[in-house]
Amino acid sequence: MDVGTRISAPFCAGLLGEMGADVIKVEDPQGGDDLRAIGPFEGSRSLWFAVEGRGRKSVTCNLRTRLGQLLFRRLAETADVLVENFSPGTMERWGLGPETLPDHLVYARISAYGQTGPYSGRKGLDRVAVAFGGLLHLTGDPQGPPFKCGVNISDYLTGVFTAESVMAALYARDATAYGRGQVVDASLYGSVLRILEWTIAAHDRLGVVRDRSGNRSSNAAPADEFLTLDGRYAGIVAAADGTFTRLCQAMGRPELAEDPHFATAADRVTNRAVLEELVTHWTSSRTLQEVESLCLAEGVPIGVENTATEIASDPHVAARGDLVIVQDPVLGPVRQQAPYPAMSGFERQVPCGAPELGQDNEAVWCRLVGLDPTELAEARAQGAI
């Protein structure tokens, strides 16, 4: 059961759906998931919702009403997992907290600061979590303000971590003697905090407060985004001795590998400014395609700055099946990201399109939960669905 809105909880439910779960999205009758109203739009259809709402059924249920709460409990009897991202205490106010629902249910909860602790009652979305979790401070140019990531990173990370925990909880329930569901308590900031690498350990043991380093790696060189002749950027990482030697070959400067200023990885970090100026001089005199070709010929890792245009036409992306055509019920065929990752013995299925609000009410409330048509009509008349 996807009882979420916007990103984190629905994304978690979507990942479970891509692994084979039958996902039912429970939405407020008055507008549904907030993501339906966030652009970009084609006509009145949110393309963001077309991606993140896919692969599930949609039913409406007004959880603020007694009848809606009763229907929700009946639906929960049929479910294995519930995923929600309301503010802590909201489901309890509706009488739908974990203690009121079946013991077999894995109840996954996502919130900005978690269900417990002095900040649990605070509101917060992705930007708040990225700041509180420590990632915002590390992102951007050292001489400028912090920069947010180009996507809602804490929402998506938390969705992934929560889906992983849900799978573990299902395994504990079904394949061990535990026999019951669990409550998963995931915070948006917690997923960001978990990926901070050595930041906390270095503060604890060395008193180091990690700071922004821009596109440069804080402990490796050369490693940066280097400007090319055609105004694009090439991400080159050649910090290891062998890789650096190969980069020198690609640059036509093999003697740099013998320069005592660049002899070791530590030397290259110490003399980073001079070294990366040399690399920039080389890349800025060539197009991105030329830089890529020369690096690939020498086995130097290079990340080409792809836009959606390049991704959509890339032969490797096509060969890997990383994009699929989803049949949206409103827009028709929409190209979007494929389920990820690939697994042997498990064929990736193209998800069904994101449902229109309440399009599966009859199928779920009548055929699954057991309402008869008269009861369905009465629930609708009372505003419960």
Steps between C-alpha positions, in 0.01 A plus 500: 500500500645832390350758736764758416511825312759684293821295483657291775224257598355464148851441364556227759169337402591534133830318556314217673260489208788470255616197700162334457272644767139582418479862616178678589526876539257648751427866421288779638188539281565876485792516258701195599878493523651851508737394222206497260497881529876557453641555151626488240165433337379378165152639495373437853713190552806522724796332331663459842198304621501305174840365608465464876135393504544214256470130577206511740125516537326808639211504744356796685436494873440792732696402809353791693156334508386209719382301200822566313700377798287185521551430130871561534526243781320245284742570216796464739382148584582402141841670488856404595655847505384855574721795406413852618674836536260714697622713789554284812175452689272554201412135449446463876256794501302315236508183709723329244832470683695173494344374823148515349580304183571130449817355656612349171533843337843653436432865577757731337504860617697783340522850647746787501649433845364157592224387734696566821737763637461870586467605134251235393213750489676736261388529141755442229550410136806407296693827530457504878621141530801556274601797716444332836663175389824679414508462122408858409805631686724281283348593165613798294806715447717565807479874440127512441169397654396136534315349203216252512515190286320518166242244616324433830777279629379435856153398382636247255775371727254451785263319265779258408612440860138449607430250223810307607378496861152390395646202316705406807191529721299278265780243507508511880125452509470221247829309505583506871321427824421870552166470325391863531539822309718784620491879502767661281584851624689689226594868509583706194808646664617154613552373147717805424697458821568135415681587175738762644800265454778579751358834613392402853792265569754768404329749728501248783861386470676795338285800583459566128190688386455405138416789270396561141752409231298577189540243224842403627552191708630590844763226503580420134644683199450550217128454556272776377263616229724647231374757246536405133531709185129472420390620845420155639652329803693175523510323834848349524625296795866398470624495858655151508859466379421281200201706396697822527772356278236411241350850520845646431517280189155617388608861549817447297702589810652168615779686680253627761480149647871531586477849646591479872220747579248239380683178591253369758130542571590719800729714283223550248260617772763737641564647155140476385470859376792472259404152384136579433597817319705282264204267446267795442741645244484169314122453514422862411680462167287202395132419464330275750484222242875529434584493871276199550654310209856564618419397858316186395787399273733503802253347746450818702162525681299790360146610566340689214255770605178353366172686468164331447562530126819293515351245738196448278717426195793317660562149358621361834187621680293341224691171512461477876126569483534794738206685345156357433177618341222509760142516378352786697118492522482874426801576279558172320861382454749682723871418504642486851750318719476122507474297820846467654718297540491196273495160669572156360195280507271800537387666181444871539140582420391833357280658769144593428437873467428721800129461573239769487362591841277224631497304175513166687236572764259237381765231448652548844210598723257249350702205371783512756346647815150366435267799481192454290404770247247652738759532778747652254243757391417582863870546588537732206188696599639544854831631365693203637639411157 
